[in-house]
């Protein structure tokens, strides 16, 4: 019996870029990797198969009130409709429900790009609000902790007595920059999609914008983690030297 080979791979597209999701899954299927499981935490599992021509359809959850996917009655009807017409439900990622079928056999459940973009905008509305609130709150708290450090210095205290404040500021700045990158990437992708749809061009360029923004805040995640750990070690060493 032939042993099956599985591969765990993080996606290269943003959670709002439905076109990027479809293109990535199509490319993986053509390369002989069939999607087996889509996990919310970015752990996509592929199964090794023969190269196949597949088409994928990412449909946004119709219940946009909540931040995550929820299968209410209207969503269940949509999924039942897709599956009754031959589409196979792969899973859901954030607020996208993803279906697959053999290429060229079935008509996608949604074909109007204007309607699809509207669904994406509605689905991302609460996420945009959430990241905006996080960014504002992080900046306010960052300024508050900075004021505390300045107060310590002005009153004659040693700078290292505010070591906790330094750590908090770095964490808050990391949160702030991460949220700004996410929001800027989403806005750039949305603008590019709108321009492409109005001009009648393909949405490939917008998908590249979504991929670039996703990679940007992934790189930032790792970079900020390394810088934070390095800075904290440096502060601890400086404090130890100061106390010698």
C-alpha positions in Angstrom: 0.0 0.0 0.0 1.4 3.4 -1.0 2.3 5.6 1.9 0.5 8.9 1.8 2.6 12.1 2.2 1.3 15.1 4.0 2.6 18.6 4.2 1.9 21.5 6.6 2.2 24.9 5.0 1.2 28.4 6.0 -0.7 30.4 3.4 0.9 33.2 1.5 -2.2 35.3 1.3 -4.1 37.6 3.6 -7.4 36.6 5.3 -9.3 39.1 3.2 -7.8 38.2 -0.2 -10.3 35.7 -1.5 -8.7 35.7 -5.0 -5.3 35.0 -3.5 -6.7 32.0 -1.5 -8.3 30.6 -4.7 -5.1 31.0 -6.7 -2.8 29.5 -4.1 -5.0 26.4 -3.7 -5.2 26.0 -7.4 -1.5 26.2 -7.8 -0.9 23.7 -5.1 -3.4 21.3 -6.7 -1.6 21.7 -10.0 1.7 20.8 -8.3 0.2 17.6 -6.8 -0.8 18.9 -3.4 -4.5 18.6 -2.5 -5.8 20.6 0.4 -6.8 18.3 3.2 -7.5 20.6 6.1 -7.6 24.4 6.6 -7.0 25.5 10.1 -7.9 29.0 11.5 -4.4 29.2 13.0 -2.8 29.3 9.6 -1.8 25.6 9.6 -3.0 24.3 6.2 -2.4 20.6 5.6 -2.0 19.2 2.1 -2.0 15.6 0.9 0.3 14.5 -1.9 -1.7 13.4 -5.0 -1.4 13.4 -8.7 -1.3 16.9 -10.3 -4.9 18.0 -10.9 -6.8 20.8 -12.5 -9.0 22.1 -9.7 -11.0 25.3 -9.2 -11.7 26.8 -5.8 -14.3 29.3 -4.6 -13.8 31.4 -1.5 -17.2 32.7 -0.2 -17.4 35.1 2.7 -19.5 34.1 5.6 -22.8 35.9 5.4 -23.1 36.6 9.1 -20.7 39.5 9.3 -21.6 40.8 12.8 -19.0 38.6 14.6 -15.3 38.6 14.1 -15.1 34.9 13.2 -16.9 32.4 11.1 -20.3 31.4 12.4 -22.7 29.1 10.6 -26.1 30.7 11.1 -29.2 29.7 9.1 -28.4 31.9 6.0 -24.9 30.6 5.9 -26.1 27.0 6.1 -28.5 27.6 3.2 -25.6 28.9 1.1 -23.4 26.0 1.9 -26.2 23.5 1.2 -26.8 25.2 -2.1 -23.1 25.0 -3.1 -22.8 21.4 -2.1 -26.0 20.4 -3.8 -24.6 21.8 -7.0 -21.5 19.7 -6.8 -19.1 21.9 -4.8 -17.1 20.2 -2.1 -16.6 22.1 1.1 -12.9 22.2 2.0 -13.3 24.2 5.2 -13.2 27.7 6.5 -10.4 30.2 7.1 -11.3 33.2 9.2 -14.6 34.4 7.6 -14.1 32.6 4.2 -15.8 29.3 3.4 -13.8 27.5 0.8 -15.2 25.1 -1.8 -13.5 23.0 -4.5 -14.5 21.3 -7.7 -12.9 20.0 -10.9 -11.9 22.9 -13.1 -14.3 24.0 -15.7 -17.1 21.7 -14.6 -19.2 24.0 -12.4 -20.1 27.6 -12.3 -18.7 29.4 -9.2 -21.3 30.2 -6.6 -20.4 33.9 -6.9 -19.2 35.4 -10.3 -19.9 39.1 -9.9 -16.6 40.6 -8.7 -18.4 43.7 -7.4 -20.6 41.6 -5.2 -17.7 39.5 -4.0 -15.7 42.6 -3.1 -18.8 44.0 -1.2 -19.0 40.8 0.7 -15.3 41.0 1.6 -15.7 44.6 2.8 -18.7 43.7 4.9 -16.9 40.7 6.4 -13.8 42.7 7.2 -15.6 45.7 8.7 -15.4 44.5 12.3 -11.8 43.4 11.9 -10.9 46.9 10.7 -12.6 48.4 13.7 -10.9 45.9 16.1 -7.4 46.6 14.7 -8.1 50.4 14.7 -9.1 50.2 18.4 -6.0 48.1 19.2 -3.7 50.6 17.5 -5.2 53.6 19.3 -5.2 51.9 22.7 -1.6 50.7 22.2 -0.4 54.2 21.3 -2.2 55.8 24.3 -0.8 53.2 26.7 2.7 53.7 25.1 2.6 57.4 25.7 1.4 56.8 29.3 4.3 54.5 30.1 6.7 56.9 28.4 5.5 59.7 30.7 6.1 57.4 33.7 9.7 56.9 32.6 10.2 60.6 32.1 8.8 61.2 35.6 11.3 58.8 37.1 14.2 60.5 35.4 13.0 64.0 36.3 12.6 63.1 40.0 16.1 61.8 40.1 15.4 58.1 39.9 17.6 55.6 38.1 16.5 54.8 34.6 16.7 51.0 35.2 14.1 51.2 37.9 11.6 51.7 35.1 12.7 48.5 33.3 9.1 47.2 33.3 8.0 50.3 31.5 10.6 49.8 28.8 9.3 46.3 28.2 5.7 47.4 28.1 6.5 50.2 25.7 8.2 47.8 23.3 5.2 45.4 23.4 2.8 48.2 22.8 4.8 49.6 19.9 4.9 46.1 18.4 1.1 45.9 18.6 0.7 49.4 17.2 2.9 48.8 14.2 1.4 45.3 13.5 -2.1 46.8 13.4 -1.0 49.7 11.1 0.6 47.2 8.7 -2.6 45.1 8.7 -4.8 48.1 8.1 -2.6 49.6 5.5 -2.3 46.3 3.6 -6.1 45.8 3.7 -6.7 49.4 2.4 -4.2 49.0 -0.4 -5.7 45.7 -1.4 -9.2 47.1 -1.3 -8.2 50.1 -3.4 -6.4 47.9 -6.0 -9.4 45.6 -6.2 -11.8 48.5 -6.8 -9.6 49.9 -9.5 -9.2 46.6 -11.3 -13.0 45.9 -11.2 -13.8 49.4 -12.5 -11.3 49.1 -15.3 -12.3 45.6 -16.2 -8.7 44.2 -15.5 -8.0 40.9 -13.8 -7.6 40.9 -10.1 -4.2 39.3 -10.1 -2.4 42.5 -9.2 -4.7 42.9 -6.2 -3.9 39.4 -5.1 -0.2 40.2 -5.3 -0.9 43.3 -3.1 -2.7 41.1 -0.6 0.2 38.6 -0.6 2.7 41.4 -0.1 0.8 42.8 2.8 0.5 39.4 4.5 4.2 38.7 4.1 5.0 42.1 5.4 3.3 41.6 8.8 4.5 38.0 9.0 8.1 39.3 8.6 7.3 42.0 11.1 6.1 39.4 13.6 9.3 37.5 13.6 11.5 40.6 13.5 9.7 42.3 16.4 10.0 39.1 18.4 13.7 38.9 17.8 14.2 42.6 18.5 12.1 42.4 21.7 14.1 39.4 23.1 17.4 41.0 22.2 16.5 44.4 23.7 15.2 42.8 26.9 18.5 40.8 27.3 20.5 44.0 26.7 18.5 45.9 29.3 18.9 43.1 31.8 22.7 43.0 31.2 23.0 46.7 31.5 21.0 46.6 34.8 23.3 43.8 36.1 26.4 45.8 35.2 25.0 49.0 36.8 24.4 47.1 40.1 27.9 45.6 40.2 
